[in-house]
């Protein structure tokens, strides 16, 4: 069943949505847990002194074909 998330400020809005839910036959669920916004995460900058030239050589020596990689990634394993 499809779901929709509605954010509201006034408690009267929730009462109205519950009333409409009875009339139009849909359910209203309230999320009691308050989730932290994603912006509350701490981002640590990377170390610029790391030498990535060895990693580039590892992948450039292989014969990768993007089309073949996509095909293999979407195949089901048995």
ABEGO torsion letter per residue (X at the ends): XBBBBBBBABAAAAAAAAAAAAAAGBBBBBBABBBBBAAABBBBBBBAABBAAAAAAAAAABBBBAAAAAAAAABBBX
